[in-house]
Amino acid sequence: MESANTDAAAITSTDQTSTTTATVTGLLADIAGTGTDPLRGGYTRPVYSTAELDLRAWFMDHASKRGLTVETDHNGAIWAWWDIPGGDRSNSLVTGSHLDSVPGGGPFDGPLGVASALVSVDILKARNTTPTRPLAVVVFPEEEGSRFGVACLGSRLMTGAIDPDKARNLRDPDGNTFADVARVNGLDPRYVGRDEQLLGQIGAFVELHVEQGRGLIDLDQPIAIASSILGHGRWRLSIRGQGNHAGTTLMVDRHDPVVAASRTVVSIRDTARNQPHARATVGRLQPVPGGTNVIASRVDFWLDVRHPDDAVTASLVEAIQTQAQLIAAEEGCSVELTEESFSPTVHFDPGLQKQLQRALPDAPLLDTGAGHDAGVLSPFVPTAMVFVRNPSGVSHSPEEHVVDEDAETGAQTLADALAALMN
């Protein structure tokens, strides 16, 4: 576990506020060497890793150089405030995203939204904008859930969408609890959980994010406004069999959970294919003990299911569980399914969406199957999202891409949207 000073005390720049507008591509170039993964390709930046801590320091440095007041809340989110006279933070306008990544992810998922938010501040200041409401740029931790298994953990904690005791006891692949990792990184795990004060200060949240599909390619547009997020969740399946010797155990005598897991993965694919608009994915499997010449005693694997209708999502998971039980029994094994997280279908705030449409009249509406902190916040505060075109149509992969022109257009668009929401 790595340590870092995440003292919640405010950090206020003593430097002269910069009058130069940075570029999104320039800011992202600053961190292009942070968290590169020589094995998988792309970037691996799990929360509170050395790479993610370096990115947090990069953000705080750039925020303070812009004269923003930087604070870390008791759930580990970083807030950079452009305050108004008098210091009243009620009805604040908030933008931002995350800096952590999936294993072997692309360079834009998360950091694009953070860099664009910083540049939008530059643009607003270059226009001599006087904020009529406080503006904050936020970085939420563990959005991808790649270390502790729960996506959007920071925003879930802030909103109370996850029980603090459950969060404290989450474990990473090395067995470290979230409480232990939080403590080492300057947080007091006793105080993680719903933050009534912060929630009460947010008047609107607008998140810019790289699009993670082909929607904008097909529309031939650089920017879109999000309409909804598909309901989605994560479940862990554990299939238990009989561990044994690979050389002395006859095939007929085996109770092999790897075989049962393999058959289950295929059945998951087939079940999802039979349901229009469904997505079901197994992206991680872990045999125990994991030796080449050992029949595993258990296989843990993680299931991601998504559909626009939450009732259909539930029925899909039920069907998958039933099929897994049948397959496990045929292989002389047993299976257990545990829900790790679930986010219902999100329809973004219609009033805020209309305001963005007036400010960005050329931007189409687009739904997404990818989860975001904006979706977690949506039941509690008005939220919206802006997507930037990804010409590869690929995300959670090194092939994820944004061309420079679209990146800068995204920041200009975000600045326009924030300016409109200040009126």
Secondary structure, 3 states (H helix, E strand, C coil): CCCCCCCCCCEECCCCCCCCCCCHHHHHHHCCCCCECCCCCCECCCCCCHHHHHHHHHHHHHHHHCCCEEEECCCCCEEEEECCCCCCCCCEEEEEEECCCCCCECCCCCHHHHHHHHHHHHHHHHCCCCCCCCEEEEEECCCCCCCCCCCCHHHHHHHCCCCHHHHHCCECCCCCEHHHHHHHCCCCHHHCCCCHHHHHHEEEEEEEEECCCCHHHHHCCCEEEEEEECEEEEEEEEEECCCEECCCCCHHHCCCHHHHHHHHHHHHHHHHHCCCCCEEEEEEEEEECCCCCEECCEEEEEEEEEECCHHHHHHHHHHHHHHHHHHHHHCCCEEEEEEEEEECCEECCHHHHHHHHHHCCCCCEEEECCCCHHHHHCCCCCEEEEEECCCCCCCCCCCCCCCHHHHHHHHHHHHHHHHHHHC
